[in-house]
Amino acid sequence: MTEESKRIPDIFWKKWGPYVSNREWGLVREDYSANGDAWNFTTHDTAEARTYRWGEEGICGICDDKQLMVFSLGLWNKKDKMVKERFFGLTNGQGNHGEDVKEYFYYLDNTPTHSYMKMLYKYPQNAFPYDELIQKNADRNKQEAEYELIDTGVFDQNEYFDIFIEYAKSSPTDILVKITVNNKSKTDSPIILLPTIWFRNTWNWGYDDYKPNLKSEKTDHITIEREKVDFKNFYAKKSSKTLFCDNETNAVKLYQSPNKTSFPKDGINNFIISGKADFINEKNTGTKASFLIDEMISAETSQVFEFRLSDQDLNEPFKDFDEIFNKRKEEADEFYADIQNGIKSEDEKMVQRQAFAGMLWNKQFYHYNVSKWLKGDPAEIKPPKSREKIRNFEWTHLNNFDIISMPDKWEYPWYATWDLAFHTLSFSLIDPDFAKQQLKLFTLDWYMHPNGQLPAYEWNFSDVNPPVHAWAVFRIFKIDEALKGKPDLEFLETVFQKLLLNFTWWVNKKDSNGNNIFEGGFLGLDNVGIFDRSDTLPNGQRLEQADGTSWMAMFALNMMRISIELAQYNHIYEEMATKFFEHFLYIANALDNMGEYDFSLWDEEDEFFYDAISTNEGERMFLRLRTIVGLIPMFAVEVIEDEMLEKLPLFKARMDWIMENKPELAALVSHWEVKGQDSKHLLSLLRGHRLKRLLARMLDEKEFLSDYGVRSLSKIYEDKPFQIHLNDIDYSIKYTPAESDSGLFGGNSNWRGPIWFPINFLIIESLQRFFFYYSPDFMIEYPTGSGNFANLDEIADELGSRLSKIFLKDENGNRAFNGQYPRFQEDENFKDYILFYEYFHGDNGRGVGASHQTGWTGLIAKILQPRLSKMKMAEAETETPN
């Protein structure tokens, strides 16, 4: 066991970590407007003067798990209009493809306890082109590419700094900080570094008046006085001055009203930009403080700057600095060498390690109490009446105060529940306890709605995402068991009890006709359809969703499988296994026979699953649009072995009775009585013929199959868009392989052609589970029309390889995700830094959308991990790319 592995169970080692958001402005929870205009209530340009209520932001910041104190880095190149204290990006309305960060930073390394961390920020030496980025993107339409920072020419002459920020923990309460400034230009260039600490402002809320304090008597030492914060000292190896102000809003600047302090939050910024000392407290005390380091960095050289946060009074704080850093770096290498044992390619190891780093850096302190947010705090101005019914007013029970895995701490610095389910698969390889804790978190009473719904995301907690929580819970349970050699039954049983409520919510709320056809609505797939799937159709029409129904079939099977697992230890759960087995069969029946109207969501003519539009009069019509919606029935698959059934006689007897007495149900799923290899039974929405027909579409390079994975919309709509006339309105959709050309949902999200990792991952896993049942002789033409055949396991591996090609070097040394810019492919200072985008171009694999969404795109770490042996995989029942 490595030294890092030994530390992981000790939660004290995780008390401090990279839990600071990359963006707090423009968020719902910081929005106190009358009309819910979150993007404009707090903005990038007012952020330097505004004190936040619910969290803090910074560049490469760290904080404690209650975010009482924060450390982050400020920078100034002596040309910018402001100190660089936060990453800049466009709002949803400013970007021609929605919100987007316009900076280059990379997560390079991190360990589960954050004992060693490293990231890189590329800081231009000339004035940052804020206005140019805003204006150029405003001038472009949705058919044009985004105007990026690299397009401005600010990097053309290498006039930038590579700022490497590293952390090493001597102990949980003794953290060393190393900042390496590398001047990439051919001329000497000045830079000001402002390593900054501050307290989150909790004293203005009106619940208590305790106010902490920072003070200094030396230029290289700041004393920390804060209850419940272990650090007492902040040391700099080199500093010319300490600067102090208060973490208080500059009300004079923002509202033309009196300030609570003479030295508000932007005091250090204003001092640096203007040189006027009256902006800072010359008494060297306050609630926000920085060291001032003003250096000229020689051309093409680097300088190292060292700092230390400690709970000890140290006479020589930097005496053992290098020794500690080297030790933690070696331990990180040792930890990942153990994880990556079996990966032969150095390139694969690098990509996977940066994927893990991105997962760990995207952990964030998340605080949101909806009731307090709606009512306002006692000491603040009472919110207007209109806020009583503003977004999320039905979630007044929700009170989140935890470290949570974010999709992307700039683009999505708020959790998304179905995203998080996929995050846990990657975390399971390096910290399965954290993965389990994250899944359990969302079933707690102060997250989960009393009606059983899981919160979706803060823009609309009531939105509906695919119910993948049970899938993730069982996968993590089995992976954790395989790694530790014993099952965590308490975790499985605890979460299962809450998922029962969630399953009931789905049945009661999303099956409007009680016919086991689910109109899920949004379901996370944004604009995959021709109209907004969250809205009610006119004239009493409804969208009967093939994916909604299939997700629920998958949910039922996941719950059945968990019940079976628990029943091996407590036979009471046999009845629950039976309940979910029967519910799965009823859903399968409904998918094929929608009540008295004898209508199936499987189109025999096209041999594909489609959504259907139905009326109250019982009329139904296929929406013959080929999207990943039609592939999702593949995900509802489970394999059960005879050996397991023999341990559950009540469950087996009930199953046999149903198969004998309700043949109409038994006939609709893959034949239960027909055993596969090694006496296995298959439960699936797809019999062998339908599986082959779906795969014929999916593996057709003219339709879904790309060189880089499975597209979300068939490519047949590239030249000839799909069109339909409905309710006197003409609807149209075409294959758009990258950025969205539709404003239907806003933002930069697009499901009309690109490759998305979560769906591809579930496809791979489903193929592996089908292979677990079928023999290797079950062959499929791959690709369709090629004349070549492969078994399902081989196809799953091939799909994993196609996804891996997005990040790995090709024969020319290029990485597909960097496809838009030759500079990123060729420049030694860019080409090996990996960005894990939100989704990828359906034809060339270029990265699109949020650039740091190592959340579910971090699944590449799982895909690159060597798979367990077939026998071990069967025992662990992960049946995933690991």
N, C-alpha and C positions, 0 to 999 in steps of 0.2 A: 504494500500500500504506500502510495506517495505521501509526502508531507502535506500537500494541498488536500488530498483525499481525507487525511486524518482531521483536517480543520473543518471540513464541510459541515459535519453535524453540529458544530458549535455555532449557534446563531449569533453569539456575541461578535464573532469575526465578520458577520454580515451587517452589523449595526450601521457602519459607515460604508457607503458605496456611491456609484455614479447616479444617484437618485434624483438629480436635478433636471428639470425639463429643458429642452432646447428652445421651447417657446411657451410662454404663459399668456402672451397677448393674443387677442382674437378668439378666446375660448368662451364656451358657454358659461362655465362656472365663474368666470370673471366679468360676465356681462350683467350689469345692473340697469340696463336701459329699459325704457317703458315699452318698447316694441320688439325686444329680443334680437336686435341687430348686433350680434356678437362680434362680427368682423370689424365693425366701426366703433364700437364702444371703447375697446382698448386696441391700440395700433402699435406698430413698430416704432413710429416716431414719437409717441407719447410714453413708451415703455420706460425710457430712462428716467422720467420724472414721476411715474406712478407707482405707488406701493400696492402690491397685489394682496388679495384676500386669501386665496386658496393654495398658492404654491409660489415657487420661485423659478427663475430661468437663468441660464448662464452658459458660458463656453467651457465645455469639458468640466462641468461642476461636480462636486461631491457634497453630500450632506448626510446627516444621521437619519435614522428610519422614521423620525417624527418631524423632520426638517425644521428643527429649532435653530440650527446654524448651517450656513452654506459657505463653501469655498468655491471660487471660480476665478477665471482669468480675464482681465481686461487688457486691451492692446490699443496702441495708437501709433500710426506711421507718420505723424506730424503733417498729414495732408487731408485726412478725412474730416468731415464736418462734425463727427462725434467719435467718442471713444468706442471701440468695438467691444461691447459687453454682451452682445447677443447675436445670434445668426439672423441675417436678413433674408426675407422672402416675400413673395407676393401673396396678397389675400385672394380669396376665392373670386372676388369680383375683378381684381387687377389682372389676373393671369388669363391669357386666351385659352388655356386649358385648366383653369382653376388654380388653387393655391399651390405654391411650389417654393421650396427653399432655393436661394440663389447664392450658395456658398459651396466650397469644396472642403469637406472634412471626412476623415476615414477612421473607423474603429479597427485597430490593429491587433490588440491583445487584451485579454481579461481572464481572470480566474473566477470560479464560483464564489469564493469568499472575498473577491476583489483585493486579494493580497498583493497582486500585481496587475496594473492596468496601463494601457498605452493607446493614445490616439494621435492623429495628425490633423492640423488645420493649416490650410494654405491661405496666407494673408497677403493681399496685394500691397506693394510699396507705394503705389500711386493712389490718388483719391478713389475710394470705392464708388462705382458708378450706380448709385442708388436711383437717381432720377432717370437715367438712361434705361435701366432695366424696367422701370415702371412704364415709361412712355413707349418704348419699343414693343412691349407686350400688349399694351393698350391699342397700338396701331394694327396689331395682327388679328386675323379671324381664326376660327376653329379649324379651318382647313390648313393653316400654316403652322410651322413648327414653333415651339417656344423659343424665345430669345434668352439665351443662357449667359452666364457670367463669362464663359470662355469666348463667346461671340463678341464681347465688348473690346477685345484686344488687350485687356489688362494684364494678361500673362504672356503676351507675344515676345517680349524681350527678356523673359525670365525675371522680371522685376517683381519678385514676391519672396516672402519668407515661408519656409517650411517650419511650422511651430510644432514640435513634438512634445506632448505632455504625458508624463509618466508618473505613476503612483506606486509606492511600495509600503506595505504595512510592517513596521517593526513589531507591533502588537495591535490589537483591535483599537487601541486609543493612542497610537503613536504612528502617524502617517507622514511619510517622506514624499516630497513633490520635486520632480526634476523637469525643468522646462529647457528644451534645447532649441535655440533659434538659429536656423540655417539660412543664410543669405544666398539665394540662388542667382542673383544678378552679378554682373561684372563690375559694379560700382559699389562703393561703401554706402551703406544705407542706415538711417537712424530708426530706432524703435523705442517706444516706451512700454514697459511691462508693468501691469498693475495687478499683482496677485491680491485678491480681495476676499475678505471674510465679512459676513453680515448676519444679523439675526432676522428671522422672519418676524414681521410685525404682528405680534399677538396682543399687544397692550392697548391697541386702539379699538378693539372689538366691543369692550364693555363688560367682559366677564370677570376680569381681574386687572389690576393696575401694575402687576409686576413688570418691571422694565430692566432688561439686562444691560451690560455695558462692556465696551472695549476701551482700552486706554494704552498709552505708551509713554515711556520715558527715554527710549532709545530709538534710533533710526532703523534698527534691525530686529526689533522685538515688540510684539503687541501682546498685551495681557487680556485674557478672555474671562469674563465674569458672567456666567449664565448657569442657572439651576438646570439640572438634568442634561448638561453637556459636559462630557468628560474632559474635553480639551481645556487646558488652562493657558497654554502658550502658543504663539505663532512666531516662528523664527525665520529670518532671511539671512542667507550667507552674505548677501551684498544688497544694500539698499541705501539710497541717498536721503530718504525722507519717509515719514509715515503721514498718511492723509486720512482725515476723519470727517464723516458727515453722519447723517441719520437716515435709517430706512423709513422715511416719511415722505408722503406725496408732496410735490411742489405745487401746492394749490394756487399760489400766485400765478404760476406759468400756465396751468391747465384751466383754472376756473376764475382767475382774478379775485380770489378770496384769500384771507390771511393764512399763513403757514403755521403749523404747530411747532416748528423749529426754525432757527435761523440758518440751518445747514441741511436742507432736504436731500432726498435720495440722489439727485443728479449733481450734488455739490462737487464730488471728485471729478466727474466729467467736465463740469463747467470750469473748474480750476485748471485742468489739463489743457483745455481748448483755449481759454482766455489768459491764463497765467495770473488771474486775480485771486489773491489769497482770501478775500472776504467770502468766498464760496465754501471754504473748509474751516473746521474748528481748530484754531491754532492752539487750543488747550489740549489737543491730542486725546479727545474722548468722544464717544458716540456709539452708534449701533451699526455702523458700516465703516470699514477701514481697509486701506491698501498700503502696501509698500510701493514706493516710487523707484523704478529702475530705468534710467535714461541712458541708452547705450548706442554707440555707433558700431554696426557689425560690418567688418571688413568684407570686401567682395569675395564671394564663393568660399566663405568660411562659416564656422558656427561657433556659438558660445553657449555654455551651459549655466543655468541659474538654479540654485537649490533653496528649498524651503522645508519647513517641518512644523506640523501640528502635533502637539504632545500634551499628555496629562502630567508630565514630569517637568520639574525645573532643571534644565540642562545647562551646565557650564560650557560644554563643548558640543552643541547640538549636531555638528556636521563631522565629528571625528569618525564615526562609524557609518557614515552615509553611504559610501560606495560599497562597503562590505554588505550592508543590508540589502541594497538594491541588487547587487549581483546574486545574492542568495535567493531572493524572491524570484528573480528572473530565471535562475536555474531550476527552481522548484516548479515554476510555470511550464518550462520546457519538459521537465520530467513528467508532470501531470498529463500534458497533451501527448507526449510520446507513448504513454500507457494507453490513452484513449485511442490513439491512431495506430496502434499496433495492427499491422496487416494492410495498411494503406501503403502501397509501394511508391506512388508518384509523389514527388516533392511538391508539385503544383497542386495536386489534390489536397495535400496536407495544409498548404498555405491557405487555399480557398476555404477549407473547412474551419481552420483556426480563426480566420477573420469572420466567418459566419458565426461561430461561437462568441467571438468578441462582440459582434453586433447585437446578438441576443442579450448578452450580459450588460452592455452599455445602455441598452434600451429599457432597463429596469428603472422605474420612476416612482417617487413618492406621489401618491394620488389622494387628494383630500377633496371631498364634496359632500356636504350635508344639505340635501335639497330643501328641507324644512327651513333651516336657517337662511339659506340662499333666497328663498321666496319671501321670508318675513323681514330679512335684514337684521343686522346686529344691533344690540341695545344702544350702543354709543354712536351709531351711524344714522344718517338721514333715512327716515322710513321710506321704503320703495313706493312707487305710485300704485294706485289701485289696479291698473292693468296687469301688473305682475302676478296677481293672484291666480290667473288662468294662463300664465305663460307656459312655455314648454316644460315638460316633466312635472307639472303640478300634481299629477296622479302618483308620483313617486316620493311622497313626503317621508316615507319610512327610510329612504336610502341615506345611509351615512357611511361613506367610504373613507378610510384612513389607513392606507396600507401601501406597501411596496408592490407594484404590479408591473407585469411585462407589457410594455406598450408596443403597438405596431411600428411606430416611428415617432421619436420624441420631438420632431419639428412638425411633420405633416399631420400626424395623428397622436398628439400627446394626451390621449385619453384612451381607455381600454375599449376594445371591441370584443364581445364575448366569444363570437365564433372564431375570430382571429386567434384569440388566446388559446383555444383548444389545440390549434396547430402548433403554437409556440411550445406547448408542453412536450411535444414529441421530440423536439431538438434538445430542450432542457433535460429530458430524461437520460440522455447520454452522459451528461456531466454533473447534474444535480437533480436526481429524481425526487428528492424530498421537496425541493422548491417547486417542481412540476406538480406534485400532489397538492401542495399547499395552495397553489394558484387555482387548481380545479375546485378544491373544497371551498375556497374563498367565495366564489360566486353563488354558492348555495346557502350561504349564511343568511340569517333573517334580515340583516341590515343591507344586504344586496338584493336578494331574491324578493320579488313582490309577494305580498300575502296571497295573491291569487295563483301563485306558482310560476309566473313568468320570470325568466332570467333577464336582467337589464341588457339592452343591446349596446348602446354607446350614448355618450352624453348629449349629442345633438337630438336624440330621440330615444329615450330608454324603452319606449313602447314599440319601437320597430321590431320586425320579426327577422331573425337570422336563422339559418339552418340549424336544427337541433343536433349538433355534433358533440355535445358535452359528454353524453354517455359513452359514445365511441372513444373519446379521448381518455375518459376515466378508466375504462377497462384496458385499453392499450397501455397506459402508464402503469396500471396495477400489475400487469403481466411482465412488463419490462423491468419494473422495480423488483418483482419476485425473482426474475432470472438473474438480476445483478446481485441481489442480496441473499438469495437462497431461501427466502421465507416470504410468505404472503402477508401483506399489510391489510388484513381483513377489516380492521377498524376503519381505515380509510374507505375501503370499498363499500362497506355497509352504511357508513354515515352518509356518504354522498348519494348512494342508491336511494335512501329514504327520501331525500329532498328531490331527487329526479322523478320519483313517483308523482310528486306534486306538479312538477313541470310537464310530465307526460299528460296528466289529467288536464292541465291548462290548455295544452295543444288540442286535445280531443274536444274540450268544451268550447273553445274560442275559435278554432280554425277549421272546424268541420261544420259549416253552417247548416247543412242539410241532414247531418247525422248519417251520411252515406259512406263515411271513411274515405272521401275524396277531400283533400285539404287545399284550401285557398290561402296559402301562407302569406301572399303579398310580396313584399320586398325580397325577402329570403337572401339578402346579401349579394345578389347577382346584378344589382344596379340596372343598367340599361340593356340587358340582354334581349328584352322583348321589344315589340313595336310601340308599346305604350307603358305608362307607369303602372307597374304591377301592384303598387301599394294602394292605388285609387280604385274606388268602386266604378264599374262601367255603367254607362247610362242605360235607361230603359229596363232596369232590373236584371241586367246581364251580369254574369259572374265568369271569372276565369278559373276553370278547373285545372289545377296545376299538376303536371306530371312530376315536376321536381318536388313540390310540396308533399305530394302523396308518397313519393319515393323516399324522401327524407324521413317521413314518419314510419315507413316500413323499416328503414334502417334503424331508427330509434327503437322500434319495438323489438327488433332482433338484438340490438345492443343490450336492452334491458333484460331480455330473455337470457342472454348469455351471462350477464352479471348474476341473475337469479340462479342459474345453474351452478355457477361458481360458488355462490354462498350456500346453496343447498347441499353441497358436499360436506359442509361443516355444520349446517343446521337445516334439517329437512322441512322446516316450516316454509322455506323459500321455494320448495317444489311447486306450491300452489301459485306463487308469483310467476315462476317460469311457465307454467301452463297458461296463465292469464295472458302473458305477452306472446306466447306461441299462437294462441287463438287470435289475438288482436292482429298479429302479422298476417294470418291467413285471411281475415276479413278485409284488411287493406289490400292484399293481393287480389282478392276477389273483386273489390271495388274498382281497382285499376283496370280490370278486364271486363267488368260488367257493372256499369254505373246504374244500379237500381233497375227499375222496371223498364227502362228505355233501352236496355241491351246495347250500351255504347261503351266501347273500350278506348282507353287512351293509347293503346297500341294500334297503329294504323297498318292493317294487313296489306294494303296496297303498296305503301312506301316502306313497310317493315321498319318502323321507327316509332318512338314514343313522342307524342305531341301534346301540348296544352290544348284544352278545348274551351270554347265559349258556350255557355249555357244560359237559358232563360228560365223564368219561373214556370213557363208552360211546358218545359221538358225538351225544348228543341236544343240540339247541340251541333256544333260544327268544329272540325279540326282547325287549329291554327298551325298550318303546315309549314312551320319555320324550323329549320334544322339548327338547333343550338345544343349546347351542353346540357340543357334541360332534359333532352331525350336520352342522354347517357347516364343520368343520375340513378335510374332504376338499377343499374349495375352495382351500386354501392350497398344495396340491401342483400347481403349474402352472409350466410353463416354455415360453418361445417361442424358437425357433431359426430363424435366417434361412438361406436357401440360400447366400448369400455366405460365411457362416461354415463351412457344411458343405463347401463346395468346398475350403477350406483344410485339411480334415482327411479325406483320402481313405480312410484305414484305418477311421476311426470311421464314416464314411458307408457304406462297404462292409458293415461288420458290421451296421449298422442296417438296411440294405436286405435283407440276408440274413435277419435275424430277422423282418422284416415279411413276407417272402415265404414263409419256411419254418415260422413259428410264428404262423399267423393267429389262433389262439385268444388269444394275447397281444395282438397288434395290434388285435384287435376290441374289446378292453376299455377302450382309452383313446381319447381324441379322435383321429379319423382322421389318422394321420401323413401319409398320402399326399395328403390334401386340403389344399392350401395356402391359407392365409388371405391377407389383403391384403398386397401387396408381397412375395409368395413367402415367407411365413413358415410354419413348422410348429409345431404345438401338442402339447405333452406335458402331459396332465392326467388326473386321476382322473375327470373329469366330461366326458361328451359334452354336446353342446348341449342336448339335452332335459333331462338331469339337472340341468345348471346352471340352466336356467330353472325347474325345479320347486323346487330348493333356494331360489332367489331369491324365488319366489312365497311361500314360508314366511317367509323372512328379511325381506322388504319388506312384510309384512302388519302393519299397526299393531295388529291384534288379537292378534298373536303376538310377533314379535321386534322390530319396528321401533318405536322410541320417538322422540319429538321431539328426543332428545338422543343418539341413537346406537342401536346394536343391543344388545338385552338378552341376558343369558346364559341365560335360561330363558323359554320361551313363556308369555305372559300368560294363555293358556287355562287355566292351573292356578291362577288367582287365586281363583276361586269354587269350582272343583271340583278338589281336589288329585289328583295322580296316585297311585294305590295299587297295590300288588302283594303277593300272599301267596307267600312263598318259605321253604321249610324250616320250616314251622309258625310263621313270624313274619310279621306284617303290617308292611309298609313304606309310608311315605307321604311325599310332597313337594308343597309348594305354592309358588306364585309369591310371593316376598318381595322387593319392589323395593329395599329398603334394607338395614338391619342384619339380620344372621342371627338367626333364632329357634331355631337348632339348636346344641346343644353338641357336635355330632359331631366337629368338628375343634378346638374351642376358638378363642380369639382373636376378633377382630372381622371376620374375612374371610367374605365371602358371595358365592357364585356362583349363587344361586337367583333371579336376576332382575335384579340391577343391571347397569349399563353399565361395562365395563372397557376401558381404552384399548388395551392390547396386542392384544387380539383384534380390536377395531374397526379398529386400524391395519392388521393383516394382511388383514382383509376388504377394506379400501380398496385396498391394494396389489394383492391378487389380482384384483380387478375391473379395475384398470388394466392388469394383464398380460393378462387375457382380452381386453380391448379392443384391446390391442396386436396381437392375432391376428385377432380378428373385425373386420369392417367396422363403421362407424358405423350401418349398417342393422340390426345385431343389436339389436333393441329389446326392452325389458322393461317390463311395467306397473309404474309407480312412482307412489305406493304401490300395493300390490296391491288391486284392487277399485276404484281411482279412475277408471279409464278413460284415464288419462294414461300416455304411454310415453316412455321415455328410453333412450339408449344407455348402455353400461356405464361409460364415462368420466364421463358426466354424473351417473350415480348415485353413483359414487365421490366426486365433488365434493360432491354433496348430503349424503352421509354425513359428510364432513369438516366441512361447514357445521353440521350438527346437533351434532357434537362441540364445535365452536367456540362454539356458543350456550351451553354450560355456563359459559363464562368471560366472554363479551362482554356488554356492556350490551344489554338489550332496549329496546323502544320506550318503556318507563317508567323506564329507567335502572337496572333491576335486573339482577343477575347470578344465574343459576340455582343455582350452587353454594352461594350464601349463603341459599338458600330458607327455611331453618328459622327465621332470626331477622331480623325487620324492622330491628333496630338496625344490622345489618351491611349492609343494603341502603340505608339512608337517611342514616346518620351519615357526614359528610364525613371523619371520622377513622378510618373502617373500610372504606368501600365500594369503594375503589380499591386495596385491598391484597388480593392474590390468594393463595388457598390451593389447592394442587394435590393434591386428595385421592386416596386409594387407588382408589376406585371411586365410582359415582354412582347416585343413585336412578333406577330404571328408568322412572319416570313424570314426575318433575318436575326431574331433573338435580341434585338436592341432593347436596352432597359427603358421603361416608360413609367410615368407616374411618380409616386413618392420614391426618392432615391435612397433612403436609408431604412426601408421597410424590411429589415432583417427579421421582422416578426414571422409571418408565415413563409416568406421566401427563405428564411433560415432553415427551412426543411431540406435545403441542399446539404446541410451538415449531416442529416440523417440518411439521405440518399447516397452520399459518398462513403458512409461508414460501411465497412465490410459486413456482409450478411452473416447471420448465425447459420450453422449447419442446418440442413433440412430437419434432422431429428430434433435438434435444440430449438429450432423455430417452432416445430409442432408442439413441443413441451411448453414453450413460453407463450404460444399462441399469439405472437405479435403479428406474424404474417405480413410484415411491412418490409420496406427496403433494408432494414437492419436485420 
